[in-house]
Amino acid sequence: MVKDSELGHLRRCVELAVEALENGDEPFGSVLVAADGTVPAEDRNRMAGGDHTRHPEFELARWSAAHARVRLGRIVYVASSAQLTAWSAESGAPQAPVRPLPVQEVAPGVAVEGPVPELADEVRELHRRRLRS
């Protein structure tokens, strides 16, 4: 279950997604939260410059590995790859160039929590805005 303290961090992810969309990127944001609740890093999509590897989760994983050389802990997310795929299909968007995989399939040993219904509609609307533009 998503903790109340985590909802604040997830809301920040949505704020970063809005910032990404406003800067011509796909609406994704990520926050890296330490075990003590502090936020050592956060980022948003930065693919508009042409580098399609500039997803925030990649950037933060690189940062974490480079600075701590530890395994990432629990992953909490607002919307799933299945939801994103469905939202894109509803809008008539072409299929993604890579197959979307659930995080549990990519990282089976990592504790995962999500999607978070309290914020999923907001993220869905961000993706609708992107697909309409």
DSSP file with accessible surface (Angstrom, degrees, kcal/mol):
  #  RESIDUE AA STRUCTURE BP1 BP2  ACC     N-H-->O    O-->H-N    N-H-->O    O-->H-N    TCO  KAPPA ALPHA  PHI   PSI    X-CA   Y-CA   Z-CA
    1    1 A M              0   0  181      0, 0.0     2,-0.3     0, 0.0   112,-0.0   0.000 360.0 360.0 360.0 141.5    0.0    0.0    0.0
    2    2 A V        -     0   0   24      1,-0.1     2,-0.1     2,-0.0   112,-0.0  -0.558 360.0-132.2 -75.5 130.4    1.2    3.5   -0.8
    3    3 A K    >>  -     0   0  122     -2,-0.3     4,-1.4     1,-0.1     3,-0.7  -0.477  16.0-117.9 -81.4 153.5    2.0    5.5    2.3
    4    4 A D  H 3> S+     0   0  141      1,-0.3     4,-1.0     2,-0.2     3,-0.4   0.886 116.7  56.7 -56.7 -39.2    0.8    9.0    2.9
    5    5 A S  H 3> S+     0   0   84      1,-0.2     4,-0.8     2,-0.2    -1,-0.3   0.833 104.6  53.1 -63.3 -30.3    4.4   10.2    2.9
    6    6 A E  H <> S+     0   0   33     -3,-0.7     4,-2.5     1,-0.2    -1,-0.2   0.805  95.0  68.6 -75.6 -28.4    4.9    8.7   -0.5
    7    7 A L  H  X S+     0   0   21     -4,-1.4     4,-2.7    -3,-0.4    -1,-0.2   0.885  96.1  54.9 -59.1 -37.8    1.9   10.5   -2.0
    8    8 A G  H  X S+     0   0   43     -4,-1.0     4,-1.7    -3,-0.2    -1,-0.2   0.916 109.6  46.3 -61.3 -41.6    3.7   13.8   -1.6
    9    9 A H  H  X S+     0   0   47     -4,-0.8     4,-1.8     2,-0.2    -2,-0.2   0.893 112.0  51.0 -68.6 -38.0    6.7   12.4   -3.6
   10   10 A L  H  X S+     0   0    9     -4,-2.5     4,-1.9     2,-0.2    -2,-0.2   0.887 106.9  53.9 -67.4 -36.7    4.3   11.0   -6.2
   11   11 A R  H  X S+     0   0  117     -4,-2.7     4,-2.3     1,-0.2    -1,-0.2   0.891 106.3  52.9 -62.6 -37.4    2.6   14.4   -6.5
   12   12 A R  H  X S+     0   0   73     -4,-1.7     4,-2.5     2,-0.2    -2,-0.2   0.893 104.7  55.7 -64.6 -37.0    6.1   15.9   -7.2
   13   13 A C  H  X S+     0   0   21     -4,-1.8     4,-2.1     2,-0.2    -2,-0.2   0.912 107.6  48.8 -58.7 -42.3    6.5   13.3  -10.0
   14   14 A V  H  X S+     0   0    3     -4,-1.9     4,-2.4     2,-0.2    -2,-0.2   0.915 109.0  52.6 -65.6 -41.2    3.3   14.6  -11.5
   15   15 A E  H  X S+     0   0  108     -4,-2.3     4,-2.3     1,-0.2    -2,-0.2   0.920 110.0  48.6 -58.8 -42.4    4.5   18.2  -11.2
   16   16 A L  H  X S+     0   0    5     -4,-2.5     4,-2.5     2,-0.2    12,-0.2   0.875 108.5  54.1 -66.1 -35.2    7.7   17.2  -13.0
   17   17 A A  H  X S+     0   0    4     -4,-2.1     4,-2.5     2,-0.2    11,-0.2   0.905 107.8  49.9 -64.7 -40.6    5.6   15.5  -15.7
   18   18 A V  H  X S+     0   0   36     -4,-2.4     4,-2.7     2,-0.2    -2,-0.2   0.940 110.3  50.5 -60.9 -46.0    3.7   18.7  -16.2
   19   19 A E  H  X S+     0   0   70     -4,-2.3     4,-0.9     1,-0.2    -2,-0.2   0.912 109.7  51.0 -58.9 -41.8    7.1   20.6  -16.5
   20   20 A A  H ><>S+     0   0    0     -4,-2.5     5,-2.8     1,-0.2     3,-0.9   0.947 110.7  47.9 -61.2 -47.8    8.2   18.0  -19.1
   21   21 A L  H ><5S+     0   0   24     -4,-2.5     3,-1.8     1,-0.3    -2,-0.2   0.916 108.8  53.8 -60.7 -42.7    5.1   18.4  -21.2
   22   22 A E  H 3<5S+     0   0  134     -4,-2.7    -1,-0.3     1,-0.3    -2,-0.2   0.697 108.5  51.6 -66.0 -17.9    5.4   22.2  -21.0
   23   23 A N  T <<5S-     0   0   91     -4,-0.9    -1,-0.3    -3,-0.9    -2,-0.2   0.145 127.3 -96.1-104.6  16.5    8.9   21.9  -22.4
   24   24 A G  T < 5S+     0   0   62     -3,-1.8     2,-0.2     1,-0.3    -3,-0.2   0.595  86.8 118.6  85.3  11.8    8.0   19.7  -25.3
   25   25 A D  S   <S-     0   0   12     -5,-2.8    -1,-0.3    -6,-0.2    -2,-0.1  -0.634  75.1 -88.1-104.5 165.9    8.7   16.3  -23.7
   26   26 A E        -     0   0   62     -2,-0.2     2,-1.7     1,-0.1    19,-0.3  -0.481  56.2-100.3 -67.1 143.7    6.6   13.3  -22.9
   27   27 A P  S    S+     0   0    1      0, 0.0     2,-0.4     0, 0.0   -10,-0.2  -0.484  72.0 129.9 -79.0  87.3    5.0   13.8  -19.4
   28   28 A F        +     0   0   52     -2,-1.7    17,-2.2   -12,-0.2     2,-0.3  -1.000  25.6 174.5-135.3 138.6    7.2   11.7  -17.1
   29   29 A G  E     -A   44   0A  15     -2,-0.4     2,-0.3    15,-0.2    15,-0.2  -0.987   7.1-167.2-140.7 149.5    8.8   12.7  -13.8
   30   30 A S  E     -A   43   0A  24     13,-2.8    13,-2.4    -2,-0.3     2,-0.4  -0.992   6.1-162.2-139.3 147.0   10.7   10.7  -11.2
   31   31 A V  E     -A   42   0A  25     -2,-0.3     2,-0.6    11,-0.2    11,-0.2  -0.996  13.0-145.6-129.3 130.6   11.9   11.3   -7.7
   32   32 A L  E     -A   41   0A  30      9,-2.8     9,-0.9    -2,-0.4     2,-0.5  -0.877  20.4-166.8 -96.1 118.7   14.6    9.3   -5.9
   33   33 A V        -     0   0   58     -2,-0.6     6,-0.2     6,-0.2     5,-0.1  -0.936  10.5-139.7-113.0 126.9   13.7    9.0   -2.2
   34   34 A A    >   -     0   0   35      4,-3.0     3,-2.4    -2,-0.5     0, 0.0  -0.310  32.7-100.2 -77.6 165.5   16.2    7.8    0.4
   35   35 A A  T 3  S+     0   0  118      1,-0.3    -1,-0.1     2,-0.1    -2,-0.0   0.814 124.2  55.3 -57.7 -29.5   15.4    5.5    3.2
   36   36 A D  T 3  S-     0   0  122      2,-0.1    -1,-0.3     1,-0.0     3,-0.1   0.399 122.1-105.5 -86.8   4.1   15.2    8.5    5.6
   37   37 A G  S <  S+     0   0   38     -3,-2.4    -2,-0.1     1,-0.3     2,-0.1   0.379  77.6 131.7  92.0  -5.8   12.7   10.3    3.4
   38   38 A T        -     0   0   78     -5,-0.1    -4,-3.0     1,-0.1    -1,-0.3  -0.402  56.5-128.2 -76.2 161.1   15.0   12.8    1.9
   39   39 A V        +     0   0   59     -6,-0.2    -6,-0.2     1,-0.1     3,-0.1  -0.886  26.5 175.9-113.6  99.2   15.1   13.5   -1.8
   40   40 A P        +     0   0   56      0, 0.0     2,-0.3     0, 0.0    -1,-0.1   0.750  69.9   0.3 -75.3 -21.0   18.7   13.2   -3.2
   41   41 A A  E     +A   32   0A  18     -9,-0.9    -9,-2.8     2,-0.0     2,-0.3  -0.987  55.6 179.5-163.7 153.3   17.6   13.7   -6.8
   42   42 A E  E     +A   31   0A  76     -2,-0.3     2,-0.3   -11,-0.2   -11,-0.2  -0.969  11.8 168.6-151.0 158.1   14.6   14.2   -9.1
   43   43 A D  E     -A   30   0A  20    -13,-2.4   -13,-2.8    -2,-0.3     2,-0.3  -0.978  18.9-142.2-162.4 171.3   14.2   14.7  -12.9
   44   44 A R  E     -A   29   0A  22     -2,-0.3   -15,-0.2   -15,-0.2   -27,-0.1  -0.836  47.3 -66.4-133.2 170.2   11.8   14.8  -15.8
   45   45 A N        +     0   0    0    -17,-2.2    10,-0.2   -19,-0.3   -20,-0.1  -0.320  43.0 177.9 -58.0 141.4   11.8   13.6  -19.3
   46   46 A R    >   +     0   0   88      8,-2.0     3,-0.5     5,-0.2     5,-0.3  -0.219  39.4 119.8-138.9  42.5   14.4   15.4  -21.4
   47   47 A M  G >   +     0   0   12      1,-0.2     3,-2.7     7,-0.1     8,-0.1   0.598  45.5  92.2 -86.1 -13.5   14.0   13.7  -24.8
   48   48 A A  G 3  S+     0   0   65      1,-0.3    -1,-0.2     2,-0.1     4,-0.1   0.783  78.2  64.6 -57.6 -24.3   12.9   16.8  -26.8
   49   49 A G  G <  S-     0   0   82     -3,-0.5    -1,-0.3     2,-0.2    -2,-0.1   0.514 125.6 -97.9 -76.8  -3.8   16.6   17.3  -27.7
   50   50 A G  S <  S+     0   0   49     -3,-2.7     2,-1.0     1,-0.2    -2,-0.1   0.228  91.0 116.6 109.8 -14.2   16.6   14.1  -29.6
   51   51 A D    >   -     0   0   78     -5,-0.3     3,-1.6     1,-0.1    -1,-0.2  -0.757  42.7-170.7 -90.6 101.5   18.2   11.7  -27.1
   52   52 A H  T 3  S+     0   0  125     -2,-1.0    -1,-0.1     1,-0.3    -5,-0.1   0.390  77.6  70.3 -79.0   7.4   15.4    9.2  -26.4
   53   53 A T  T 3   +     0   0   66      1,-0.1     2,-1.3    -7,-0.1    -1,-0.3   0.408  68.1 101.9 -96.0   2.2   17.2    7.6  -23.5
   54   54 A R    <   +     0   0   78     -3,-1.6    -8,-2.0     4,-0.1    -7,-0.1  -0.188  44.5 142.9 -85.4  47.1   16.7   10.8  -21.4
   55   55 A H    >>  -     0   0   36     -2,-1.3     4,-2.0   -10,-0.2     3,-0.6  -0.655  57.9-124.7 -80.4 143.5   13.9    9.3  -19.3
   56   56 A P  H 3> S+     0   0    0      0, 0.0     4,-2.8     0, 0.0     5,-0.3   0.858 107.5  57.7 -63.2 -34.3   14.1   10.4  -15.7
   57   57 A E  H 3> S+     0   0   84      1,-0.2     4,-1.8     2,-0.2     5,-0.1   0.878 108.1  48.1 -66.4 -31.7   14.1    6.9  -14.2
   58   58 A F  H <> S+     0   0   94     -3,-0.6     4,-2.5     2,-0.2    -1,-0.2   0.929 111.9  49.6 -68.5 -45.1   17.3    6.1  -16.3
   59   59 A E  H  X S+     0   0   42     -4,-2.0     4,-2.4     1,-0.2    -2,-0.2   0.920 113.4  45.3 -60.7 -44.5   18.9    9.3  -15.1
   60   60 A L  H  X S+     0   0   14     -4,-2.8     4,-3.0     2,-0.2    -1,-0.2   0.868 110.8  53.0 -71.2 -34.4   18.2    8.7  -11.5
   61   61 A A  H  X S+     0   0   38     -4,-1.8     4,-2.7    -5,-0.3     5,-0.2   0.922 111.1  47.6 -65.2 -40.7   19.3    5.1  -11.6
   62   62 A R  H  X S+     0   0  124     -4,-2.5     4,-2.6     2,-0.2    -2,-0.2   0.931 113.3  48.3 -61.9 -45.6   22.6    6.3  -13.1
   63   63 A W  H  X S+     0   0   92     -4,-2.4     4,-2.2     2,-0.2     5,-0.3   0.946 113.2  47.2 -60.1 -48.0   22.9    8.9  -10.4
   64   64 A S  H  X>S+     0   0   10     -4,-3.0     4,-2.8     1,-0.2     5,-1.0   0.932 114.5  45.7 -61.1 -46.7   22.1    6.4   -7.7
   65   65 A A  H  X5S+     0   0   51     -4,-2.7     4,-0.8     1,-0.2    -1,-0.2   0.908 114.0  49.4 -65.1 -38.6   24.5    3.8   -9.0
   66   66 A A  H  <5S+     0   0   79     -4,-2.6    -1,-0.2    -5,-0.2    -2,-0.2   0.854 121.7  32.4 -70.2 -33.2   27.3    6.4   -9.5
   67   67 A H  H  <5S+     0   0  131     -4,-2.2    -2,-0.2    -5,-0.2    -1,-0.2   0.735 137.0  15.3 -98.2 -24.3   26.9    7.9   -6.0
   68   68 A A  H  <5S-     0   0   50     -4,-2.8    -3,-0.2    -5,-0.3    -2,-0.1   0.621  75.2-146.4-124.3 -21.5   25.9    5.0   -3.8
   69   69 A R     << +     0   0  219     -5,-1.0     2,-0.3    -4,-0.8    -4,-0.2   0.903  58.0 127.2  48.6  47.4   26.6    1.8   -5.8
   70   70 A V        -     0   0   88     -6,-0.3    -1,-0.2     3,-0.0     2,-0.2  -0.866  67.1 -95.3-126.7 163.7   23.6    0.2   -4.1
   71   71 A R        -     0   0  236     -2,-0.3     2,-0.1    -3,-0.1     0, 0.0  -0.543  44.4-109.6 -75.7 142.9   20.5   -1.6   -5.3
   72   72 A L        -     0   0   80     -2,-0.2     3,-0.1     1,-0.1    -1,-0.1  -0.452  35.5-145.0 -68.2 145.6   17.4    0.5   -5.7
   73   73 A G        -     0   0   54      1,-0.3    -1,-0.1    -2,-0.1   -39,-0.0   0.200  52.6 -11.2 -89.2-146.7   14.8   -0.2   -3.2
   74   74 A R        -     0   0   88     36,-0.1     2,-0.5     1,-0.1    -1,-0.3  -0.175  61.4-144.5 -55.2 138.8   11.0   -0.2   -3.5
   75   75 A I  E     -b  112   0B  55     36,-2.7    38,-2.5    -3,-0.1     2,-0.4  -0.931  15.5-174.4-108.9 128.0    9.5    1.3   -6.6
   76   76 A V  E     -b  113   0B  35     -2,-0.5     2,-0.3    36,-0.2    38,-0.2  -0.989   9.2-179.8-121.9 128.9    6.3    3.2   -6.3
   77   77 A Y        -     0   0   46     36,-2.3     3,-0.1    -2,-0.4   -67,-0.1  -0.946  30.1-145.7-133.4 154.0    4.6    4.5   -9.5
   78   78 A V  S    S+     0   0   13     -2,-0.3    38,-2.2     1,-0.2     2,-0.4   0.918  86.0  20.8 -79.8 -49.3    1.5    6.4  -10.4
   79   79 A A  S    S-     0   0   28     36,-0.2    -1,-0.2    35,-0.1     2,-0.1  -0.959  75.3-130.4-129.2 144.5    0.5    4.8  -13.7
   80   80 A S     >  -     0   0   23     -2,-0.4     4,-2.4    -3,-0.1     5,-0.2  -0.400  25.8-112.7 -89.1 165.6    1.5    1.4  -15.2
   81   81 A S  H  > S+     0   0   37      1,-0.2     4,-2.6     2,-0.2     5,-0.2   0.873 119.9  56.2 -63.9 -33.4    2.8    0.6  -18.6
   82   82 A A  H  > S+     0   0   69      2,-0.2     4,-2.2     1,-0.2    -1,-0.2   0.915 107.9  47.3 -65.2 -41.2   -0.5   -1.2  -19.3
   83   83 A Q  H  > S+     0   0   51      2,-0.2     4,-2.9     1,-0.2     5,-0.2   0.941 112.1  49.5 -63.9 -46.7   -2.4    2.0  -18.5
   84   84 A L  H  X S+     0   0   41     -4,-2.4     4,-2.4     1,-0.2    -2,-0.2   0.919 110.8  50.3 -59.5 -42.5   -0.1    4.1  -20.7
   85   85 A T  H  X S+     0   0   70     -4,-2.6     4,-2.3     1,-0.2    -1,-0.2   0.929 112.3  47.2 -61.9 -43.4   -0.5    1.6  -23.6
   86   86 A A  H  X S+     0   0   45     -4,-2.2     4,-2.6     1,-0.2    -2,-0.2   0.919 111.4  50.4 -65.9 -42.9   -4.3    1.7  -23.2
   87   87 A W  H  X S+     0   0   15     -4,-2.9     4,-1.3     1,-0.2    -1,-0.2   0.904 111.4  48.8 -63.2 -40.2   -4.4    5.5  -23.1
   88   88 A S  H  <>S+     0   0   23     -4,-2.4     5,-2.3    -5,-0.2     3,-0.3   0.927 111.3  49.3 -64.8 -43.5   -2.2    5.7  -26.2
   89   89 A A  H ><5S+     0   0   70     -4,-2.3     3,-1.6     1,-0.2    -2,-0.2   0.906 106.8  55.8 -63.3 -41.0   -4.4    3.3  -28.1
   90   90 A E  H 3<5S+     0   0  112     -4,-2.6    -1,-0.2     1,-0.3    -2,-0.2   0.832 108.8  48.6 -58.4 -33.0   -7.6    5.2  -27.1
   91   91 A S  T 3<5S-     0   0   56     -4,-1.3    -1,-0.3    -3,-0.3    -2,-0.2   0.418 116.4-114.6 -88.1  -1.9   -6.0    8.3  -28.6
   92   92 A G  T < 5 +     0   0   68     -3,-1.6    -3,-0.2    -4,-0.3    -2,-0.1   0.666  61.2 155.7  77.9  15.6   -5.1    6.5  -31.8
   93   93 A A      < -     0   0   28     -5,-2.3    -1,-0.2    -6,-0.2     3,-0.1  -0.421  48.8-100.6 -72.7 150.3   -1.4    6.9  -31.3
   94   94 A P        -     0   0  118      0, 0.0    -1,-0.1     0, 0.0    -6,-0.0  -0.298  48.3 -88.0 -66.0 157.3    0.9    4.4  -32.9
   95   95 A Q        -     0   0  189      1,-0.1     4,-0.1    -3,-0.1   -10,-0.0  -0.298  51.9 -94.2 -62.6 151.2    2.3    1.6  -30.8
   96   96 A A        -     0   0   66      1,-0.1    -1,-0.1     2,-0.1   -11,-0.0  -0.286  29.5-120.0 -62.9 151.0    5.5    2.3  -28.9
   97   97 A P  S    S+     0   0  134      0, 0.0     2,-0.3     0, 0.0    -1,-0.1   0.656  99.0  43.8 -70.8 -14.3    8.7    1.3  -30.7
   98   98 A V  S    S-     0   0  110      0, 0.0    -2,-0.1     0, 0.0     0, 0.0  -0.946  98.1-100.4-127.2 151.9    9.6   -1.1  -27.8
   99   99 A R        -     0   0  176     -2,-0.3     2,-0.3     1,-0.1    -4,-0.0  -0.546  37.1-126.7 -72.2 125.1    7.3   -3.5  -26.0
  100  100 A P        -     0   0   58      0, 0.0    -1,-0.1     0, 0.0    -4,-0.0  -0.574  29.3-166.7 -73.6 131.4    6.2   -2.0  -22.6
  101  101 A L        -     0   0   63     -2,-0.3   -20,-0.1     2,-0.0     2,-0.1  -0.940  24.9-109.6-118.8 141.5    6.9   -4.4  -19.8
  102  102 A P    >>  -     0   0   53      0, 0.0     4,-1.6     0, 0.0     3,-1.4  -0.396  29.9-120.8 -64.5 144.5    5.6   -4.3  -16.2
  103  103 A V  H 3> S+     0   0   38      1,-0.3     4,-3.3     2,-0.2     7,-0.2   0.857 112.7  62.3 -57.9 -32.2    8.3   -3.3  -13.8
  104  104 A Q  H 34 S+     0   0   90      1,-0.2    -1,-0.3     2,-0.2     6,-0.1   0.818 104.9  47.6 -64.2 -29.0    7.8   -6.7  -11.9
  105  105 A E  H <4 S+     0   0  112     -3,-1.4    -1,-0.2     2,-0.1    -2,-0.2   0.853 115.8  43.3 -78.9 -34.1    8.8   -8.5  -15.1
  106  106 A V  H  < S+     0   0   98     -4,-1.6    -2,-0.2     1,-0.3    -3,-0.1   0.882 132.5  20.4 -77.0 -39.9   11.9   -6.3  -15.6
  107  107 A A  S >< S+     0   0   28     -4,-3.3     3,-1.8    -5,-0.2    -1,-0.3  -0.652  70.5 171.6-131.0  75.0   13.0   -6.4  -12.0
  108  108 A P  T 3  S+     0   0  112      0, 0.0    -1,-0.1     0, 0.0    -4,-0.1   0.740  75.8  55.0 -63.8 -21.2   11.3   -9.4  -10.3
  109  109 A G  T 3  S+     0   0   81      2,-0.1     2,-0.4     0, 0.0    -5,-0.1   0.467  88.8  94.2 -91.5   1.6   13.2   -9.1   -7.1
  110  110 A V  S <  S-     0   0   45     -3,-1.8     2,-0.2    -7,-0.2    -3,-0.1  -0.764  79.9-117.7 -98.7 135.9   12.3   -5.5   -6.4
  111  111 A A        -     0   0   60     -2,-0.4   -36,-2.7   -35,-0.0     2,-0.4  -0.533  38.8-169.3 -68.3 132.5    9.3   -4.5   -4.2
  112  112 A V  E     -b   75   0B  29     -2,-0.2     2,-0.4   -38,-0.2   -36,-0.2  -0.978  15.8-175.8-131.9 140.9    6.8   -2.6   -6.4
  113  113 A E  E     +b   76   0B  60    -38,-2.5   -36,-2.3    -2,-0.4     3,-0.1  -0.997  29.3 155.7-136.4 128.9    3.6   -0.6   -5.6
  114  114 A G        +     0   0   20     -2,-0.4     2,-0.2     1,-0.3   -36,-0.2  -0.770  26.2  50.0 149.6 168.3    1.3    1.0   -8.1
  115  115 A P        -     0   0   52      0, 0.0    -1,-0.3     0, 0.0   -37,-0.2   0.584  53.3-150.5 -71.9 169.5   -0.6    2.2   -9.9
  116  116 A V    >>  -     0   0    2    -38,-2.2     3,-1.8    -2,-0.2     4,-1.5  -0.911   4.8-162.5-114.2 101.5   -2.0    4.9   -7.6
  117  117 A P  H 3> S+     0   0   99      0, 0.0     4,-0.8     0, 0.0    -1,-0.1   0.810  84.1  69.0 -56.6 -31.1   -5.6    5.7   -8.5
  118  118 A E  H 34 S+     0   0  119      1,-0.2     4,-0.1     2,-0.1   -40,-0.0   0.761 117.5  21.8 -59.7 -25.1   -5.6    9.1   -6.6
  119  119 A L  H <> S+     0   0    1     -3,-1.8     4,-1.8   -41,-0.2     3,-0.3   0.517  98.9  90.3-119.3 -10.1   -3.2   10.5   -9.3
  120  120 A A  H  X S+     0   0    5     -4,-1.5     4,-2.9     1,-0.2     5,-0.2   0.875  85.3  54.6 -62.6 -37.6   -3.7    8.3  -12.3
  121  121 A D  H  X S+     0   0  122     -4,-0.8     4,-2.2     1,-0.2    -1,-0.2   0.897 107.4  51.4 -63.5 -38.2   -6.5   10.4  -13.8
  122  122 A E  H  > S+     0   0  103     -3,-0.3     4,-1.7     2,-0.2    -1,-0.2   0.922 112.3  45.4 -63.5 -42.3   -4.2   13.5  -13.7
  123  123 A V  H  X S+     0   0   14     -4,-1.8     4,-2.2     2,-0.2    -2,-0.2   0.900 109.1  56.3 -69.5 -38.2   -1.4   11.6  -15.5
  124  124 A R  H  X S+     0   0   58     -4,-2.9     4,-2.3     1,-0.2    -1,-0.2   0.923 106.4  50.5 -58.2 -43.8   -3.9   10.3  -18.0
  125  125 A E  H  X S+     0   0   74     -4,-2.2     4,-2.5     1,-0.2    -1,-0.2   0.890 106.5  54.8 -64.6 -36.9   -4.9   13.8  -18.9
  126  126 A L  H  X S+     0   0    7     -4,-1.7     4,-2.2     1,-0.2    -1,-0.2   0.928 110.0  46.6 -60.7 -42.2   -1.3   14.8  -19.3
  127  127 A H  H  X S+     0   0    3     -4,-2.2     4,-2.5     2,-0.2    -2,-0.2   0.885 109.9  53.1 -70.2 -35.4   -0.8   12.0  -21.8
  128  128 A R  H  X S+     0   0   81     -4,-2.3     4,-1.7     2,-0.2    -1,-0.2   0.921 108.9  50.3 -61.8 -43.8   -4.1   13.0  -23.6
  129  129 A R  H  X S+     0   0   98     -4,-2.5     4,-1.1     1,-0.2    -2,-0.2   0.919 111.3  48.7 -59.9 -43.6   -2.7   16.6  -23.9
  130  130 A R  H >< S+     0   0   55     -4,-2.2     3,-0.5     1,-0.2    -2,-0.2   0.926 111.9  48.0 -63.0 -43.8    0.5   15.3  -25.4
  131  131 A L  H 3< S+     0   0   45     -4,-2.5    -1,-0.2     1,-0.2    -2,-0.2   0.764 109.3  53.7 -72.8 -23.5   -1.2   13.0  -27.9
  132  132 A R  H 3<        0   0  165     -4,-1.7    -1,-0.2    -5,-0.2    -2,-0.2   0.709 360.0 360.0 -78.9 -23.5   -3.6   15.8  -29.0
  133  133 A S    <<        0   0  130     -4,-1.1    -3,-0.0    -3,-0.5    -4,-0.0  -0.230 360.0 360.0 -81.9 360.0   -0.7   18.2  -29.7
